[in-house]
Amino acid sequence: MMRWLRKPVQREETTVLSETAAAEEIRRADESVPGAPILTVRDVHRSFPVGGGEIHVLKGINMEVRAGQLAMLKGRSGSGKTTLLNMLGGLDQPTSGEIRFRDQPLHELNDDQRTMLRRDQIGFIFQAYALLPLLSAWENVELSLRMAGVPAQEWKPRVTHCLELVGLGKRMFHRPFELSGGEQQRVAIAKAIAHRPKLLLADEPTANLDSQMGAQVMAVFRNIIHTEQMTICMTTHDPTILEVADHVYEMADGRFIE
Ligand SMILES: Nc1ncnc2c1ncn2[C@@H]1O[C@H](COP(=O)(O)OP(=O)(O)OP(=O)(O)O)[C@@H](O)[C@H]1O
């Protein structure tokens, strides 16, 4: 979804970590255990300048996502789900408040540090698949490993593993137009998890799919959490898939409601 590409607004740095120090902290945080908090959000607000004034979109968000959870954000259009998800992935920063990802203060990292952290530890899935149309499923997944700087000798086994994990072992060399919507979304999932992120963020990943294909995607998510030790946070409008969640956060007008 194009809104993922919104340019994060620059803000003054409160802490400047050197790249080496940030990388070291990330490595140290690698010891996270299942059930430990992986994402902690404290009193997050986000406003955007509009015309001469500003629009207050997030109004004091608090949440804690634990390792191995499937967390869902639900709420009406415009309630702030995508704005929050962008911040959980370090694509945007809060106007105030704190977001910690595996002990990293996302709200304090500069653009380069957040880019590095995303490249290593976070995967994104878009509503509109975001696959390169001229590349096969295999090449799409391989490309994400190249971009993540994974050594070339690891590409083949990892691409095979990821495509098999999402149930596309027999469709590895098809191009996107030769695949159904559900299959394309599963390629996008394989692509997003190939570099072994700890956190997978998905903005309405089932929105373009019928209920059967949506259920397949949710089954793949469950499988990924189990076999790849990942944590997933996604937005949805679809009430039928909420029961798959470990925790549902309902948003209304920039806040969570009970
Ligand atoms: N960069 C921006 N500048 C101005 N307003 C913005 C910006 N980003 C989001 N908004 C506004 O914030 C509100 C929440 O948007 P957001 O996309 O987070 O909602 P959402 O719950 O994800 O909606 P949907 O379910 O339709 O995707 C909307 O009113 C939107 O117009």
The ligand as an SDF file (V2000), in Angstrom:
LIG
                    3D

 31 33  0  0  0  0  0  0  0  0999 V2000
    0.9250   12.1020    6.4880 N   0  0  0  0  0  0  0  0  0  0  0  0
   -0.2800   12.4710    6.8550 C   0  0  0  0  0  0  0  0  0  0  0  0
   -0.6760   13.7540    6.8020 N   0  0  0  0  0  0  0  0  0  0  0  0
   -1.9070   14.1300    7.1860 C   0  0  0  0  0  0  0  0  0  0  0  0
   -2.8500   13.2880    7.6630 N   0  0  0  0  0  0  0  0  0  0  0  0
   -2.5370   11.9900    7.7420 C   0  0  0  0  0  0  0  0  0  0  0  0
   -1.2360   11.5110    7.3550 C   0  0  0  0  0  0  0  0  0  0  0  0
   -1.2220   10.1770    7.5680 N   0  0  0  0  0  0  0  0  0  0  0  0
   -2.4360    9.8460    8.0460 C   0  0  0  0  0  0  0  0  0  0  0  0
   -3.2120   10.9340    8.1520 N   0  0  0  0  0  0  0  0  0  0  0  0
   -4.5950   10.9590    8.6450 C   0  0  0  0  0  0  0  0  0  0  0  0
   -4.6360   10.1920    9.8200 O   0  0  0  0  0  0  0  0  0  0  0  0
   -5.8810    9.5050    9.9370 C   0  0  0  0  0  0  0  0  0  0  0  0
   -5.6110    8.0310   10.1810 C   0  0  0  0  0  0  0  0  0  0  0  0
   -5.0520    7.4510    9.0070 O   0  0  0  0  0  0  0  0  0  0  0  0
   -4.6060    5.9140    8.9460 P   0  0  0  0  0  0  0  0  0  0  0  0
   -4.1710    5.6620    7.5530 O   0  0  0  0  0  0  0  0  0  0  0  0
   -3.6540    5.6550   10.0180 O   0  0  0  0  0  0  0  0  0  0  0  0
   -5.9860    5.1960    9.2670 O   0  0  0  0  0  0  0  0  0  0  0  0
   -6.3660    3.6440    9.1250 P   0  0  0  0  0  0  0  0  0  0  0  0
   -7.0860    3.2640   10.3740 O   0  0  0  0  0  0  0  0  0  0  0  0
   -5.1750    2.8470    8.7480 O   0  0  0  0  0  0  0  0  0  0  0  0
   -7.3810    3.6830    7.9140 O   0  0  0  0  0  0  0  0  0  0  0  0
   -7.6630    2.5590    6.7620 P   0  0  0  0  0  0  0  0  0  0  0  0
   -8.3090    1.4120    7.4710 O   0  0  0  0  0  0  0  0  0  0  0  0
   -8.5840    3.2680    5.8130 O   0  0  0  0  0  0  0  0  0  0  0  0
   -6.3400    2.2080    6.1380 O   0  0  0  0  0  0  0  0  0  0  0  0
   -6.6250    9.7900    8.6540 C   0  0  0  0  0  0  0  0  0  0  0  0
   -7.5630   10.8150    8.9160 O   0  0  0  0  0  0  0  0  0  0  0  0
   -5.5580   10.2620    7.7050 C   0  0  0  0  0  0  0  0  0  0  0  0
   -6.0650   11.1520    6.7650 O   0  0  0  0  0  0  0  0  0  0  0  0
  1  2  1  0
  2  3  1  0
  2  7  2  0
  3  4  2  0
  4  5  1  0
  5  6  2  0
  6  7  1  0
  6 10  1  0
  7  8  1  0
  8  9  2  0
  9 10  1  0
 10 11  1  0
 11 12  1  0
 11 30  1  0
 12 13  1  0
 13 14  1  0
 13 28  1  0
 14 15  1  0
 15 16  1  0
 16 17  2  0
 16 18  1  0
 16 19  1  0
 19 20  1  0
 20 21  2  0
 20 22  1  0
 20 23  1  0
 23 24  1  0
 24 25  2  0
 24 26  1  0
 24 27  1  0
 28 29  1  0
 28 30  1  0
 30 31  1  0
M  END
$$$$
